[in-house]
Amino acid sequence: MELREVIGWRRSIRFLLLHKPVELEKIQCMLEAARIASHWGNVQSLRALVIYRDEASQDVLDALPSPVGGYQIQLAPVVIVWYIETAAVDQIVDRLRELLEVGAIGFGESKAKAFDEKLVPLFKAMGDATKVPGIGEIDCGQGIAQATLMAFEQGLGTCCLGTANPDRIRRKLDLPESCRVLLVQTVGYPAESPEAGGQRPRLPFEGLFQLNRYDQPFPRSKEVVEELERDGMLQDPAPLPWREAELEYLRKGLGLKGDGLL
């Protein structure tokens, strides 16, 4: 499968096969992709706790968010709790020095001296300000996105879910106080079709992006859109005519009850 195809199909898969286990090696590949993602200061604050439903204790399973996650979390073979380790920035000087030593930052014979005299005092002066929510979460998101692409490359389906009380999850999973839970990602083999009902509704392109000035929308080329459609990255808009029948089939097959909104 080519990367363009993976990106095109990379969307939330909420219905997963209950009987088909996920190979540990495939989860490792997701984590490997997350590990090499770009991260400011080279501090790599993105961390993950992987939970295999059939192997986890009931205490661990009870720590997962519910009912916000609903049937998705309750049925997923694997759940990844992604979190940020804010204490990672305490090592920023050492991690940046590693970049300096391998030639990733700086230039010239005096780069080491400039590093010690300019960058080191700067980051030391910033202190705990580098631990507040912001750029760290953005870069963690890049790692999670790469893990998601890797999952789809391997035929897996995933769905990223938030929670109203991330600190409760942190405490129940015994994560250090320096950690912040970012999201929970369900992982398994898709029970629903790759089209998943069609291209999800999105706001108009012109209302989201600008060129040079805020009041100037970024021009959307019809030719580019047609190329993306040919490559399968933009699919037919939802709902596809057979989607409701598929949902009813999944509801019965997975034994789902209730209103099915979550």
BALOBA-1460 file (C-alpha; in Angstrom, 3 decimals):
// residues 262
<rec num="1" residu="m" x="0.000" y="0.000" z="0.000"/>
<rec num="2" residu="e" x="1.401" y="3.396" z="-1.008"/>
<rec num="3" residu="l" x="1.628" y="6.284" z="1.424"/>
<rec num="4" residu="r" x="-0.916" y="8.324" z="-0.507"/>
<rec num="5" residu="e" x="-3.419" y="5.495" z="-0.137"/>
<rec num="6" residu="v" x="-2.703" y="5.213" z="3.579"/>
<rec num="7" residu="i" x="-3.295" y="8.938" z="4.087"/>
<rec num="8" residu="g" x="-6.491" y="8.767" z="2.085"/>
<rec num="9" residu="w" x="-7.978" y="6.025" z="4.251"/>
<rec num="10" residu="r" x="-6.620" y="7.323" z="7.546"/>
<rec num="11" residu="r" x="-9.818" y="8.012" z="9.417"/>
<rec num="12" residu="s" x="-11.485" y="6.842" z="12.575"/>
<rec num="13" residu="i" x="-12.475" y="3.179" z="12.545"/>
<rec num="14" residu="r" x="-14.882" y="2.714" z="15.429"/>
<rec num="15" residu="f" x="-16.007" y="-0.874" z="14.836"/>
<rec num="16" residu="l" x="-13.290" y="-3.491" z="15.386"/>
<rec num="17" residu="l" x="-13.217" y="-7.281" z="15.138"/>
<rec num="18" residu="l" x="-13.485" y="-8.780" z="18.605"/>
<rec num="19" residu="h" x="-12.139" y="-12.225" z="17.728"/>
<rec num="20" residu="k" x="-8.989" y="-11.198" z="15.852"/>
<rec num="21" residu="p" x="-6.015" y="-10.391" z="18.104"/>
<rec num="22" residu="v" x="-3.529" y="-7.685" z="17.206"/>
<rec num="23" residu="e" x="0.055" y="-8.867" z="16.837"/>
<rec num="24" residu="l" x="2.469" y="-7.335" z="19.349"/>
<rec num="25" residu="e" x="4.882" y="-6.655" z="16.487"/>
<rec num="26" residu="k" x="2.348" y="-4.389" z="14.773"/>
<rec num="27" residu="i" x="1.900" y="-2.331" z="17.905"/>
<rec num="28" residu="q" x="5.679" y="-2.087" z="18.153"/>
<rec num="29" residu="c" x="5.792" y="-0.726" z="14.608"/>
<rec num="30" residu="m" x="3.308" y="1.974" z="15.649"/>
<rec num="31" residu="l" x="5.492" y="2.884" z="18.617"/>
<rec num="32" residu="e" x="8.633" y="2.887" z="16.462"/>
<rec num="33" residu="a" x="6.946" y="5.380" z="14.119"/>
<rec num="34" residu="a" x="5.975" y="7.575" z="17.070"/>
<rec num="35" residu="r" x="9.484" y="7.417" z="18.527"/>
<rec num="36" residu="i" x="11.215" y="8.865" z="15.470"/>
<rec num="37" residu="a" x="8.732" y="11.710" z="14.989"/>
<rec num="38" residu="s" x="10.024" y="15.263" z="15.196"/>
<rec num="39" residu="h" x="9.912" y="16.834" z="18.655"/>
<rec num="40" residu="w" x="11.020" y="20.266" z="19.778"/>
<rec num="41" residu="g" x="14.276" y="20.299" z="21.697"/>
<rec num="42" residu="n" x="14.730" y="16.616" z="20.864"/>
<rec num="43" residu="v" x="13.239" y="15.840" z="24.301"/>
<rec num="44" residu="q" x="10.776" y="13.152" z="23.085"/>
<rec num="45" residu="s" x="8.120" y="13.742" z="25.714"/>
<rec num="46" residu="l" x="5.555" y="11.481" z="24.011"/>
<rec num="47" residu="r" x="4.972" y="8.244" z="25.924"/>
<rec num="48" residu="a" x="2.435" y="5.423" z="25.693"/>
<rec num="49" residu="l" x="0.947" y="2.729" z="27.885"/>
<rec num="50" residu="v" x="-0.340" y="-0.151" z="25.739"/>
<rec num="51" residu="i" x="-3.198" y="-2.197" z="27.162"/>
<rec num="52" residu="y" x="-4.169" y="-5.592" z="25.739"/>
<rec num="53" residu="r" x="-7.722" y="-6.231" z="26.866"/>
<rec num="54" residu="d" x="-7.354" y="-9.999" z="27.252"/>
<rec num="55" residu="e" x="-4.217" y="-9.627" z="29.377"/>
<rec num="56" residu="a" x="-4.940" y="-6.558" z="31.503"/>
<rec num="57" residu="s" x="-6.232" y="-6.641" z="35.062"/>
<rec num="58" residu="q" x="-9.747" y="-5.467" z="35.795"/>
<rec num="59" residu="d" x="-8.329" y="-2.483" z="37.709"/>
<rec num="60" residu="v" x="-6.496" y="-1.345" z="34.571"/>
<rec num="61" residu="l" x="-9.566" y="-1.848" z="32.387"/>
<rec num="62" residu="d" x="-11.694" y="0.086" z="34.856"/>
<rec num="63" residu="a" x="-9.278" y="3.018" z="34.575"/>
<rec num="64" residu="l" x="-10.125" y="3.547" z="30.910"/>
<rec num="65" residu="p" x="-12.539" y="6.418" z="30.209"/>
<rec num="66" residu="s" x="-16.199" y="5.486" z="30.149"/>
<rec num="67" residu="p" x="-18.893" y="6.200" z="29.084"/>
<rec num="68" residu="v" x="-17.178" y="8.821" z="26.904"/>
<rec num="69" residu="g" x="-15.437" y="6.063" z="24.963"/>
<rec num="70" residu="g" x="-18.526" y="3.864" z="25.005"/>
<rec num="71" residu="y" x="-18.515" y="0.673" z="22.997"/>
<rec num="72" residu="q" x="-15.288" y="1.612" z="21.232"/>
<rec num="73" residu="i" x="-13.143" y="1.333" z="24.346"/>
<rec num="74" residu="q" x="-15.154" y="-1.505" z="25.832"/>
<rec num="75" residu="l" x="-14.688" y="-3.716" z="22.765"/>
<rec num="76" residu="a" x="-11.274" y="-2.739" z="21.382"/>
<rec num="77" residu="p" x="-8.663" y="-5.542" z="21.542"/>
<rec num="78" residu="v" x="-5.925" y="-2.962" z="22.237"/>
<rec num="79" residu="v" x="-6.069" y="0.467" z="23.827"/>
<rec num="80" residu="i" x="-3.089" y="2.829" z="23.777"/>
<rec num="81" residu="v" x="-3.023" y="5.551" z="26.410"/>
<rec num="82" residu="w" x="-0.861" y="8.313" z="24.955"/>
<rec num="83" residu="y" x="0.573" y="10.779" z="27.451"/>
<rec num="84" residu="i" x="3.166" y="13.506" z="27.691"/>
<rec num="85" residu="e" x="6.015" y="13.269" z="30.206"/>
<rec num="86" residu="t" x="6.610" y="16.910" z="31.055"/>
<rec num="87" residu="a" x="9.757" y="16.039" z="33.051"/>
<rec num="88" residu="a" x="11.438" y="15.145" z="29.748"/>
<rec num="89" residu="v" x="12.242" y="18.819" z="29.186"/>
<rec num="90" residu="d" x="14.531" y="18.723" z="32.226"/>
<rec num="91" residu="q" x="17.017" y="16.995" z="29.904"/>
<rec num="92" residu="i" x="16.698" y="19.529" z="27.106"/>
<rec num="93" residu="v" x="20.287" y="20.809" z="27.327"/>
<rec num="94" residu="d" x="21.694" y="17.288" z="27.016"/>
<rec num="95" residu="r" x="19.287" y="16.390" z="24.203"/>
<rec num="96" residu="l" x="20.128" y="19.547" z="22.255"/>
<rec num="97" residu="r" x="23.811" y="18.886" z="22.780"/>
<rec num="98" residu="e" x="23.285" y="15.517" z="21.089"/>
<rec num="99" residu="l" x="21.904" y="17.358" z="18.050"/>
<rec num="100" residu="l" x="24.909" y="19.646" z="18.101"/>
<rec num="101" residu="e" x="27.307" y="16.695" z="18.185"/>
<rec num="102" residu="v" x="25.733" y="14.950" z="15.197"/>
<rec num="103" residu="g" x="25.569" y="18.130" z="13.116"/>
<rec num="104" residu="a" x="21.812" y="18.634" z="13.253"/>
<rec num="105" residu="i" x="22.048" y="22.155" z="14.678"/>
<rec num="106" residu="g" x="24.686" y="24.871" z="14.534"/>
<rec num="107" residu="f" x="27.520" y="25.545" z="12.113"/>
<rec num="108" residu="g" x="31.120" y="26.758" z="12.150"/>
<rec num="109" residu="e" x="34.016" y="26.127" z="14.512"/>
<rec num="110" residu="s" x="32.509" y="28.241" z="17.293"/>
<rec num="111" residu="k" x="29.109" y="26.510" z="17.379"/>
<rec num="112" residu="a" x="29.865" y="24.676" z="20.648"/>
<rec num="113" residu="k" x="30.844" y="27.929" z="22.337"/>
<rec num="114" residu="a" x="27.722" y="29.678" z="21.047"/>
<rec num="115" residu="f" x="25.613" y="26.775" z="22.269"/>
<rec num="116" residu="d" x="26.973" y="27.030" z="25.817"/>
<rec num="117" residu="e" x="26.808" y="30.816" z="25.951"/>
<rec num="118" residu="k" x="23.427" y="31.388" z="24.305"/>
<rec num="119" residu="l" x="21.171" y="28.353" z="24.165"/>
<rec num="120" residu="v" x="22.009" y="26.816" z="27.550"/>
<rec num="121" residu="p" x="21.237" y="29.984" z="29.581"/>
<rec num="122" residu="l" x="18.076" y="30.563" z="27.538"/>
<rec num="123" residu="f" x="16.510" y="27.187" z="28.253"/>
<rec num="124" residu="k" x="17.628" y="27.190" z="31.882"/>
<rec num="125" residu="a" x="15.937" y="30.554" z="32.342"/>
<rec num="126" residu="m" x="12.674" y="29.232" z="30.867"/>
<rec num="127" residu="g" x="12.434" y="26.590" z="33.588"/>
<rec num="128" residu="d" x="8.991" y="25.083" z="34.152"/>
<rec num="129" residu="a" x="7.445" y="27.352" z="31.513"/>
<rec num="130" residu="t" x="8.420" y="24.690" z="28.965"/>
<rec num="131" residu="k" x="6.178" y="22.171" z="30.748"/>
<rec num="132" residu="v" x="2.847" y="23.941" z="30.354"/>
<rec num="133" residu="p" x="0.420" y="22.727" z="27.667"/>
<rec num="134" residu="g" x="1.381" y="23.952" z="24.227"/>
<rec num="135" residu="i" x="4.133" y="23.051" z="21.797"/>
<rec num="136" residu="g" x="4.825" y="19.766" z="23.603"/>
<rec num="137" residu="e" x="1.308" y="18.542" z="22.878"/>
<rec num="138" residu="i" x="1.626" y="19.644" z="19.259"/>
<rec num="139" residu="d" x="4.758" y="17.581" z="18.737"/>
<rec num="140" residu="c" x="3.259" y="14.638" z="20.598"/>
<rec num="141" residu="g" x="0.402" y="14.857" z="18.117"/>
<rec num="142" residu="q" x="2.890" y="14.402" z="15.285"/>
<rec num="143" residu="g" x="4.099" y="11.192" z="16.881"/>
<rec num="144" residu="i" x="0.556" y="9.897" z="17.366"/>
<rec num="145" residu="a" x="-0.244" y="10.747" z="13.734"/>
<rec num="146" residu="q" x="2.779" y="8.756" z="12.540"/>
<rec num="147" residu="a" x="1.709" y="5.824" z="14.713"/>
<rec num="148" residu="t" x="-1.771" y="6.027" z="13.205"/>
<rec num="149" residu="l" x="-0.390" y="5.978" z="9.662"/>
<rec num="150" residu="m" x="1.689" y="2.941" z="10.571"/>
<rec num="151" residu="a" x="-1.399" y="1.205" z="11.950"/>
<rec num="152" residu="f" x="-3.296" y="1.705" z="8.699"/>
<rec num="153" residu="e" x="-0.255" y="0.615" z="6.693"/>
<rec num="154" residu="q" x="-0.480" y="-2.707" z="8.547"/>
<rec num="155" residu="g" x="-4.201" y="-3.176" z="7.983"/>
<rec num="156" residu="l" x="-5.302" y="-2.012" z="11.418"/>
<rec num="157" residu="g" x="-8.043" y="0.424" z="12.331"/>
<rec num="158" residu="t" x="-7.819" y="3.042" z="15.073"/>
<rec num="159" residu="c" x="-9.849" y="5.763" z="16.712"/>
<rec num="160" residu="c" x="-8.479" y="8.546" z="18.931"/>
<rec num="161" residu="l" x="-10.730" y="9.432" z="21.851"/>
<rec num="162" residu="g" x="-10.578" y="12.212" z="24.394"/>
<rec num="163" residu="t" x="-11.726" y="12.176" z="27.983"/>
<rec num="164" residu="a" x="-13.292" y="14.715" z="30.325"/>
<rec num="165" residu="n" x="-11.058" y="13.663" z="33.210"/>
<rec num="166" residu="p" x="-7.536" y="12.787" z="32.019"/>
<rec num="167" residu="d" x="-6.087" y="13.198" z="35.507"/>
<rec num="168" residu="r" x="-8.371" y="10.424" z="36.780"/>
<rec num="169" residu="i" x="-6.915" y="8.081" z="34.159"/>
<rec num="170" residu="r" x="-3.394" y="9.127" z="35.112"/>
<rec num="171" residu="r" x="-3.996" y="8.359" z="38.782"/>
<rec num="172" residu="k" x="-5.716" y="5.035" z="38.191"/>
<rec num="173" residu="l" x="-2.940" y="3.889" z="35.858"/>
<rec num="174" residu="d" x="-0.304" y="4.989" z="38.390"/>
<rec num="175" residu="l" x="1.374" y="7.388" z="35.986"/>
<rec num="176" residu="p" x="3.676" y="9.976" z="37.607"/>
<rec num="177" residu="e" x="2.271" y="13.398" z="38.465"/>
<rec num="178" residu="s" x="4.600" y="14.896" z="35.864"/>
<rec num="179" residu="c" x="2.546" y="13.189" z="33.137"/>
<rec num="180" residu="r" x="-0.547" y="14.452" z="31.322"/>
<rec num="181" residu="v" x="-2.844" y="12.030" z="29.530"/>
<rec num="182" residu="l" x="-3.420" y="13.246" z="25.964"/>
<rec num="183" residu="l" x="-5.855" y="10.752" z="24.501"/>
<rec num="184" residu="v" x="-6.823" y="7.108" z="24.275"/>
<rec num="185" residu="q" x="-6.469" y="5.271" z="20.958"/>
<rec num="186" residu="t" x="-8.351" y="2.073" z="20.226"/>
<rec num="187" residu="v" x="-6.601" y="-0.386" z="17.904"/>
<rec num="188" residu="g" x="-7.776" y="-3.536" z="16.153"/>
<rec num="189" residu="y" x="-8.720" y="-5.041" z="12.836"/>
<rec num="190" residu="p" x="-11.588" y="-3.159" z="11.169"/>
<rec num="191" residu="a" x="-15.031" y="-4.699" z="11.264"/>
<rec num="192" residu="e" x="-16.430" y="-1.956" z="9.053"/>
<rec num="193" residu="s" x="-15.521" y="-1.211" z="5.461"/>
<rec num="194" residu="p" x="-12.525" y="1.025" z="4.680"/>
<rec num="195" residu="e" x="-14.866" y="3.592" z="3.154"/>
<rec num="196" residu="a" x="-16.559" y="3.833" z="6.579"/>
<rec num="197" residu="g" x="-19.574" y="5.632" z="5.201"/>
<rec num="198" residu="g" x="-17.756" y="7.996" z="2.868"/>
<rec num="199" residu="q" x="-15.681" y="11.148" z="3.245"/>
<rec num="200" residu="r" x="-16.650" y="12.717" z="6.566"/>
<rec num="201" residu="p" x="-18.199" y="16.208" z="6.500"/>
<rec num="202" residu="r" x="-15.565" y="18.948" z="6.549"/>
<rec num="203" residu="l" x="-15.694" y="22.736" z="6.533"/>
<rec num="204" residu="p" x="-15.056" y="24.452" z="3.186"/>
<rec num="205" residu="f" x="-11.378" y="24.640" z="2.196"/>
<rec num="206" residu="e" x="-11.528" y="28.379" z="1.538"/>
<rec num="207" residu="g" x="-12.736" y="29.119" z="5.067"/>
<rec num="208" residu="l" x="-9.831" y="27.346" z="6.743"/>
<rec num="209" residu="f" x="-6.667" y="28.517" z="5.021"/>
<rec num="210" residu="q" x="-5.264" y="31.872" z="3.930"/>
<rec num="211" residu="l" x="-2.472" y="33.042" z="1.633"/>
<rec num="212" residu="n" x="-0.274" y="35.996" z="2.644"/>
<rec num="213" residu="r" x="-3.138" y="37.837" z="4.396"/>
<rec num="214" residu="y" x="-5.916" y="36.802" z="6.751"/>
<rec num="215" residu="d" x="-8.565" y="38.215" z="4.435"/>
<rec num="216" residu="q" x="-7.245" y="36.322" z="1.388"/>
<rec num="217" residu="p" x="-8.359" y="32.680" z="1.140"/>
<rec num="218" residu="f" x="-5.826" y="30.190" z="-0.120"/>
<rec num="219" residu="p" x="-6.774" y="29.437" z="-3.749"/>
<rec num="220" residu="r" x="-8.118" y="25.922" z="-4.241"/>
<rec num="221" residu="s" x="-7.090" y="24.404" z="-7.555"/>
<rec num="222" residu="k" x="-9.734" y="22.249" z="-9.211"/>
<rec num="223" residu="e" x="-6.975" y="20.247" z="-10.899"/>
<rec num="224" residu="v" x="-5.362" y="19.396" z="-7.544"/>
<rec num="225" residu="v" x="-8.710" y="18.289" z="-6.128"/>
<rec num="226" residu="e" x="-9.319" y="16.052" z="-9.148"/>
<rec num="227" residu="e" x="-5.859" y="14.495" z="-8.757"/>
<rec num="228" residu="l" x="-6.502" y="13.755" z="-5.084"/>
<rec num="229" residu="e" x="-9.842" y="12.212" z="-5.982"/>
<rec num="230" residu="r" x="-8.181" y="9.981" z="-8.596"/>
<rec num="231" residu="d" x="-5.639" y="8.867" z="-5.980"/>
<rec num="232" residu="g" x="-8.414" y="7.977" z="-3.540"/>
<rec num="233" residu="m" x="-7.425" y="10.604" z="-0.969"/>
<rec num="234" residu="l" x="-10.752" y="12.399" z="-1.384"/>
<rec num="235" residu="q" x="-13.634" y="9.960" z="-1.545"/>
<rec num="236" residu="d" x="-17.343" y="10.223" z="-2.194"/>
<rec num="237" residu="p" x="-18.999" y="12.326" z="0.519"/>
<rec num="238" residu="a" x="-20.916" y="10.688" z="3.345"/>
<rec num="239" residu="p" x="-23.280" y="9.062" z="3.677"/>
<rec num="240" residu="l" x="-22.797" y="6.241" z="1.221"/>
<rec num="241" residu="p" x="-26.182" y="4.693" z="0.358"/>
<rec num="242" residu="w" x="-25.463" y="1.405" z="2.127"/>
<rec num="243" residu="r" x="-24.060" y="2.860" z="5.361"/>
<rec num="244" residu="e" x="-27.149" y="2.453" z="7.535"/>
<rec num="245" residu="a" x="-27.451" y="-1.199" z="6.503"/>
<rec num="246" residu="e" x="-23.794" y="-1.731" z="7.439"/>
<rec num="247" residu="l" x="-24.331" y="-0.100" z="10.836"/>
<rec num="248" residu="e" x="-27.296" y="-2.367" z="11.554"/>
<rec num="249" residu="y" x="-25.218" y="-5.404" z="10.564"/>
<rec num="250" residu="l" x="-22.404" y="-4.307" z="12.896"/>
<rec num="251" residu="r" x="-24.814" y="-3.593" z="15.740"/>
<rec num="252" residu="k" x="-26.216" y="-7.103" z="15.600"/>
<rec num="253" residu="g" x="-22.888" y="-8.811" z="14.979"/>
<rec num="254" residu="l" x="-21.151" y="-7.063" z="17.886"/>
<rec num="255" residu="g" x="-24.127" y="-7.354" z="20.217"/>
<rec num="256" residu="l" x="-24.363" y="-3.603" z="20.793"/>
<rec num="257" residu="k" x="-27.248" y="-2.178" z="22.776"/>
<rec num="258" residu="g" x="-28.558" y="1.250" z="23.695"/>
<rec num="259" residu="d" x="-28.723" y="4.354" z="21.546"/>
<rec num="260" residu="g" x="-25.273" y="3.722" z="20.053"/>
<rec num="261" residu="l" x="-24.191" y="7.351" z="20.081"/>
<rec num="262" residu="l" x="-20.930" y="6.774" z="21.960"/>
